[in-house]
């Protein structure tokens, strides 16, 4: 599942982020190509922004012409978009990936599926050890309350892999509790339901494009990927 239904307001490109060009291809095209290159990918479901269903189909056709793919309308929040897309998935395992992470390598998709096949956990997620020292500040105040032990901190990324039954149950429970819209990743929902989430160490270059500056960084990383 690729979540591509965001508005991209923080990027300031005047349109949805997934369709902003990076090195001659929309962001969505990079994620689709990586998913298609992964040996474990059987089919693709893309959550698209309202009015961009055809653009999503075109991006998929250009990047992965031979992959079975479906485009579904996205929701009001990222978690809702993912829930709507997960509803039509026909496999036992599902990987959730943000279109905003165009640098995720195909090997990462396969590594996560491999772990899910070998280990009984409900979820395996891409994550990178945090390199900076973490500081927790009070709400709205730029004043340190606590230093977090870096050795214990990981930055969660996507793709995140799940047993589809466990993910759907966790999504339904969060929705009933009114907590779905606020969930910034799916692993959080599994944690909330008491399920086990494992970390798969991912390259730090698997960055998320949020601002215009990130787009410049992503383009530079793309140029050196495979060499660093
Ligand atoms: O906004 P943010 O960077 O957290 O978005 C992460 C991913 O979620 C993006 O790829 C975006 O397209 C997607 N998204 C979505 N539906 C929404 C909001 C965001 O699919 N309603």
Boltz pocket constraint, residues with backbone or C-beta under 6 A from the ligand:
constraints:
  - pocket:
      binder: B
      contacts: [[A, 2], [A, 3], [A, 4], [A, 5], [A, 6], [A, 7], [A, 17], [A, 18], [A, 47], [A, 74], [A, 75], [A, 76], [A, 77], [A, 78], [A, 79], [A, 81], [A, 82], [A, 97], [A, 98], [A, 99], [A, 100], [A, 101], [A, 208], [A, 209], [A, 210]]
      max_distance: 6.0
